[in-house]
């Protein structure tokens, strides 16, 4: 019984995170062409796995997440920076997120669309 409840808790928290905290996992991923839905779901799960590993292992990611406050806010800040600046590495992106007063985004702005 305890094992079943523990498994339910892990699954429930995982899907709650995927749905409500920035990953935008919705019920509509289950509709349409099976191949596309499967690919989108697997890509989202892969992104979730990478974020989980970073939360456990990467001090810079942990600092950026702590400064942002929530995972949703971290995703929003990351989107904004990626829209307006070019980063050579993911490390420089997370340095800009973790320490914006010390390490601002790079000056190199994306070229305008044609």
Secondary structure, 3 states (H helix, E strand, C coil): CHHHHHHHHHHHHHHHHHHHCCCCCCHHHHCCCHHHHHHHHHHHHHHHHHHHHHHHHCHHHHHHHHHHCCHHHHHHHHHHHHHHCCCCCHHHHHHHHHCCCCCCCCCCCCCCCC
